[in-house]
Amino acid sequence: MKFSDPLLMVSLMAVAVGTWWLAHSAHQASTPAAALAAERGYYLKEATFLQTDDQGRVMLTAHTVHAEQLTARDMVQLTHPDIVFSPQAHSQWLITATTGLLPPALGHLNLEGDVRLHALEAKSATGAVVQTEHLRLDMDHSMASTDDPVTIHFAKQQLSGQGLRADLKHDTFQLESKVNGTFIR
């Protein structure tokens, strides 16, 4: 078949380019949805995660309203987690927050939004409740830390400061700077 008509050639070229353009735009339009789906892994409701130490003792129990694996970031996002951290057999800490990010290696946990930390035993840290907006729990070293403003409530007393280093194995809190206290008799 011989194409000698220039108008026919231009028309066929326009159809070919138009077809390519339509196929290419449809592919691009589906790419964000496909990327979003590829970024998400599993999704769990009312989930509980456990982490054990090298002797098999449960160190961390994290219960969450829902958990979603973010595969692009290789993390698990926790919504409204309640975490019980046990650095030693006789020591347990309850940590609550609005959200948390759990990395795959489980060496630490980043918590955010109305974070509260307190000992579950009455004798530990005199019943103190630590309150801040961000907290990093280093499970390997049994440390909790933040650079954000912190308030520590105990009995009718209150201490506030900027930054915190808490040794959860030895029940010690250290406010880093701008320490201010209120003590009521």
SULRA-V23494 format. One record per pair of residues at least 4 apart in sequence whose ideal C-beta (glycine too) atoms are under 8 Angstrom apart, sorted by sequence separation. I is the first residue (numbers start at 1). J is the second residue. D is the distance in Angstrom with one decimal. If there is no record, write none. Layout:
i | j | d
I | J | D
I | J | D
This chain:
i | j | d
5 | 9 | 6.9
6 | 10 | 6.3
7 | 11 | 6.3
8 | 12 | 6.4
9 | 13 | 6.4
10 | 14 | 6.3
11 | 15 | 6.5
12 | 16 | 6.4
13 | 17 | 6.3
14 | 18 | 6.0
15 | 19 | 6.2
16 | 20 | 6.4
17 | 21 | 6.2
18 | 22 | 6.3
19 | 23 | 6.3
20 | 24 | 6.1
21 | 25 | 6.3
22 | 26 | 6.3
23 | 27 | 6.5
24 | 28 | 6.5
25 | 29 | 6.2
26 | 30 | 6.6
27 | 31 | 6.6
30 | 34 | 5.7
31 | 35 | 6.0
32 | 36 | 6.2
33 | 37 | 6.3
34 | 38 | 6.2
35 | 39 | 6.3
36 | 40 | 6.8
52 | 56 | 5.2
53 | 57 | 5.1
70 | 74 | 7.5
87 | 91 | 5.5
102 | 106 | 6.9
103 | 107 | 7.1
111 | 115 | 4.8
120 | 124 | 7.6
138 | 142 | 7.4
146 | 150 | 6.3
153 | 157 | 7.4
154 | 158 | 7.9
167 | 171 | 7.4
175 | 179 | 4.8
3 | 8 | 5.9
52 | 57 | 6.1
70 | 75 | 5.2
86 | 91 | 6.4
103 | 108 | 6.8
119 | 124 | 3.5
122 | 127 | 6.3
138 | 143 | 4.5
153 | 158 | 5.4
167 | 172 | 4.6
3 | 9 | 5.5
52 | 58 | 5.5
53 | 59 | 5.0
69 | 75 | 7.7
70 | 76 | 7.2
86 | 92 | 4.9
87 | 93 | 7.7
103 | 109 | 8.0
119 | 125 | 4.9
137 | 143 | 7.7
138 | 144 | 7.4
152 | 158 | 7.0
166 | 172 | 7.0
51 | 58 | 7.3
52 | 59 | 6.3
69 | 76 | 5.3
70 | 77 | 5.8
85 | 92 | 7.2
86 | 93 | 7.6
102 | 109 | 5.6
118 | 125 | 7.6
137 | 144 | 5.2
138 | 145 | 7.1
151 | 158 | 6.3
152 | 159 | 4.6
166 | 173 | 4.9
50 | 58 | 5.6
51 | 59 | 5.3
68 | 76 | 7.1
69 | 77 | 8.0
84 | 92 | 5.8
85 | 93 | 4.7
101 | 109 | 7.3
119 | 127 | 7.3
136 | 144 | 7.0
151 | 159 | 7.3
152 | 160 | 7.4
165 | 173 | 7.7
166 | 174 | 7.3
3 | 12 | 7.7
51 | 60 | 4.1
67 | 76 | 5.4
68 | 77 | 5.1
84 | 93 | 7.2
100 | 109 | 5.8
101 | 110 | 4.6
118 | 127 | 7.3
119 | 128 | 7.3
135 | 144 | 5.6
136 | 145 | 5.3
151 | 160 | 4.7
164 | 173 | 6.4
165 | 174 | 4.6
50 | 60 | 6.9
67 | 77 | 6.9
84 | 94 | 5.8
85 | 95 | 6.3
100 | 110 | 6.5
118 | 128 | 6.5
135 | 145 | 7.3
136 | 146 | 6.7
150 | 160 | 6.6
164 | 174 | 7.0
49 | 60 | 7.5
50 | 61 | 5.7
51 | 62 | 8.0
67 | 78 | 5.3
68 | 79 | 8.0
83 | 94 | 7.1
84 | 95 | 8.0
100 | 111 | 4.7
101 | 112 | 7.9
118 | 129 | 4.3
135 | 146 | 5.0
149 | 160 | 6.8
150 | 161 | 5.6
164 | 175 | 5.9
165 | 176 | 6.9
49 | 61 | 7.5
50 | 62 | 7.9
67 | 79 | 7.4
82 | 94 | 7.0
83 | 95 | 4.3
99 | 111 | 7.3
100 | 112 | 7.1
117 | 129 | 7.3
118 | 130 | 6.9
134 | 146 | 5.2
149 | 161 | 7.5
150 | 162 | 7.3
163 | 175 | 6.8
164 | 176 | 6.7
48 | 61 | 6.5
49 | 62 | 4.4
66 | 79 | 5.0
82 | 95 | 7.8
83 | 96 | 7.4
99 | 112 | 5.1
116 | 129 | 6.0
117 | 130 | 4.2
133 | 146 | 7.8
134 | 147 | 7.8
149 | 162 | 5.8
150 | 163 | 6.9
162 | 175 | 7.5
163 | 176 | 3.0
48 | 62 | 6.9
64 | 78 | 4.1
65 | 79 | 4.9
81 | 95 | 7.8
82 | 96 | 5.4
97 | 111 | 3.8
98 | 112 | 6.3
99 | 113 | 5.7
116 | 130 | 6.9
130 | 144 | 7.7
132 | 146 | 5.0
134 | 148 | 5.0
148 | 162 | 7.6
150 | 164 | 4.4
161 | 175 | 3.2
162 | 176 | 6.0
163 | 177 | 6.1
48 | 63 | 4.8
49 | 64 | 7.6
64 | 79 | 6.0
65 | 80 | 4.4
81 | 96 | 7.1
97 | 112 | 6.1
98 | 113 | 2.8
115 | 130 | 8.0
116 | 131 | 5.4
133 | 148 | 5.1
147 | 162 | 7.4
148 | 163 | 7.4
160 | 175 | 7.9
161 | 176 | 6.5
162 | 177 | 4.7
47 | 63 | 7.4
48 | 64 | 7.7
62 | 78 | 6.4
64 | 80 | 6.4
80 | 96 | 7.7
81 | 97 | 5.9
95 | 111 | 6.5
97 | 113 | 5.6
98 | 114 | 5.6
115 | 131 | 7.1
132 | 148 | 5.1
133 | 149 | 7.5
147 | 163 | 4.9
159 | 175 | 6.5
161 | 177 | 6.3
162 | 178 | 4.3
46 | 63 | 7.8
47 | 64 | 5.4
64 | 81 | 4.5
80 | 97 | 7.7
83 | 100 | 7.5
97 | 114 | 6.6
98 | 115 | 8.0
114 | 131 | 7.5
115 | 132 | 5.2
132 | 149 | 6.7
146 | 163 | 6.5
161 | 178 | 5.4
46 | 64 | 7.8
49 | 67 | 7.3
63 | 81 | 6.9
64 | 82 | 7.5
80 | 98 | 6.5
81 | 99 | 7.6
96 | 114 | 7.7
97 | 115 | 4.4
115 | 133 | 6.5
117 | 135 | 6.6
132 | 150 | 4.6
145 | 163 | 7.8
146 | 164 | 5.2
160 | 178 | 7.8
161 | 179 | 4.2
46 | 65 | 6.8
47 | 66 | 7.0
62 | 81 | 5.3
63 | 82 | 4.9
79 | 98 | 7.7
80 | 99 | 7.7
81 | 100 | 4.5
96 | 115 | 7.2
97 | 116 | 7.6
114 | 133 | 7.2
115 | 134 | 6.6
131 | 150 | 7.1
132 | 151 | 7.4
145 | 164 | 6.2
160 | 179 | 7.4
161 | 180 | 6.9
44 | 64 | 7.9
45 | 65 | 7.3
46 | 66 | 7.5
47 | 67 | 4.6
62 | 82 | 7.5
63 | 83 | 7.8
79 | 99 | 6.0
95 | 115 | 6.9
96 | 116 | 5.0
113 | 133 | 6.6
115 | 135 | 4.4
130 | 150 | 6.3
131 | 151 | 4.8
144 | 164 | 7.2
145 | 165 | 5.1
159 | 179 | 6.6
160 | 180 | 5.1
45 | 66 | 5.0
62 | 83 | 4.7
78 | 99 | 6.5
95 | 116 | 7.0
112 | 133 | 6.8
130 | 151 | 7.6
131 | 152 | 7.6
144 | 165 | 7.9
145 | 166 | 7.0
152 | 173 | 6.3
159 | 180 | 7.3
160 | 181 | 7.5
44 | 66 | 6.3
61 | 83 | 7.0
77 | 99 | 6.6
78 | 100 | 4.0
94 | 116 | 7.9
95 | 117 | 4.9
112 | 134 | 5.3
130 | 152 | 5.3
131 | 153 | 6.9
143 | 165 | 6.7
144 | 166 | 4.3
159 | 181 | 4.6
43 | 66 | 6.9
44 | 67 | 4.6
60 | 83 | 6.5
61 | 84 | 4.6
77 | 100 | 7.4
78 | 101 | 7.4
94 | 117 | 7.4
111 | 134 | 7.0
112 | 135 | 8.0
129 | 152 | 7.2
143 | 166 | 6.6
152 | 175 | 7.5
158 | 181 | 6.7
159 | 182 | 7.9
43 | 67 | 7.4
44 | 68 | 7.7
60 | 84 | 7.2
77 | 101 | 5.9
78 | 102 | 6.1
93 | 117 | 6.2
94 | 118 | 5.8
110 | 134 | 7.4
111 | 135 | 4.7
128 | 152 | 5.3
129 | 153 | 4.7
143 | 167 | 6.0
144 | 168 | 6.0
157 | 181 | 7.0
158 | 182 | 4.5
42 | 67 | 7.9
43 | 68 | 5.0
60 | 85 | 5.4
76 | 101 | 7.4
77 | 102 | 7.8
93 | 118 | 7.0
94 | 119 | 7.8
110 | 135 | 7.7
111 | 136 | 7.6
128 | 153 | 6.8
129 | 154 | 7.2
142 | 167 | 6.7
143 | 168 | 6.8
150 | 175 | 6.4
157 | 182 | 6.7
42 | 68 | 7.5
43 | 69 | 7.5
59 | 85 | 6.9
60 | 86 | 7.4
75 | 101 | 5.0
76 | 102 | 4.3
83 | 109 | 7.1
93 | 119 | 5.7
94 | 120 | 5.5
110 | 136 | 5.5
111 | 137 | 6.8
128 | 154 | 4.1
142 | 168 | 4.7
157 | 183 | 5.1
41 | 68 | 7.7
42 | 69 | 4.8
49 | 76 | 7.7
59 | 86 | 5.6
75 | 102 | 6.3
92 | 119 | 7.1
93 | 120 | 6.7
109 | 136 | 7.4
110 | 137 | 7.9
117 | 144 | 6.0
127 | 154 | 5.7
142 | 169 | 4.0
156 | 183 | 7.8
157 | 184 | 7.0
40 | 68 | 6.5
41 | 69 | 3.1
58 | 86 | 6.7
59 | 87 | 7.0
75 | 103 | 5.4
76 | 104 | 7.9
83 | 111 | 7.8
91 | 119 | 7.5
92 | 120 | 4.2
108 | 136 | 5.9
109 | 137 | 4.4
126 | 154 | 5.1
127 | 155 | 7.0
156 | 184 | 4.4
40 | 69 | 6.9
41 | 70 | 7.3
57 | 86 | 7.6
74 | 103 | 7.1
75 | 104 | 7.3
92 | 121 | 6.6
108 | 137 | 6.1
125 | 154 | 7.7
126 | 155 | 7.3
147 | 176 | 7.6
40 | 70 | 6.9
41 | 71 | 4.5
74 | 104 | 5.6
81 | 111 | 7.2
91 | 121 | 7.1
108 | 138 | 4.9
109 | 139 | 6.9
39 | 70 | 6.2
40 | 71 | 6.7
90 | 121 | 7.6
107 | 138 | 7.1
108 | 139 | 6.3
115 | 146 | 7.8
39 | 71 | 5.7
57 | 89 | 7.0
107 | 139 | 6.2
108 | 140 | 7.5
132 | 164 | 6.8
38 | 71 | 6.9
39 | 72 | 4.3
91 | 124 | 6.6
106 | 139 | 6.8
107 | 140 | 5.1
38 | 72 | 7.6
39 | 73 | 8.0
130 | 164 | 6.7
67 | 102 | 7.9
64 | 100 | 7.5
84 | 120 | 7.1
130 | 166 | 6.8
62 | 100 | 7.4
97 | 135 | 7.2
62 | 102 | 7.1
95 | 135 | 7.1
95 | 137 | 6.6
130 | 173 | 6.9
128 | 173 | 6.9
60 | 106 | 7.8
125 | 171 | 4.7
62 | 109 | 7.5
124 | 171 | 5.1
125 | 173 | 6.9
60 | 109 | 7.7
95 | 144 | 7.6
117 | 166 | 7.1
93 | 144 | 7.9
85 | 137 | 6.4
119 | 171 | 6.9
49 | 102 | 7.0
83 | 137 | 7.5
85 | 139 | 7.0
88 | 142 | 8.0
51 | 106 | 5.2
87 | 142 | 3.6
85 | 142 | 7.9
93 | 168 | 5.4
91 | 168 | 6.9
91 | 169 | 6.7
60 | 139 | 6.1
59 | 139 | 6.3
91 | 171 | 7.2
87 | 168 | 5.0
88 | 169 | 6.0
87 | 169 | 4.3
85 | 168 | 6.5
51 | 139 | 6.8
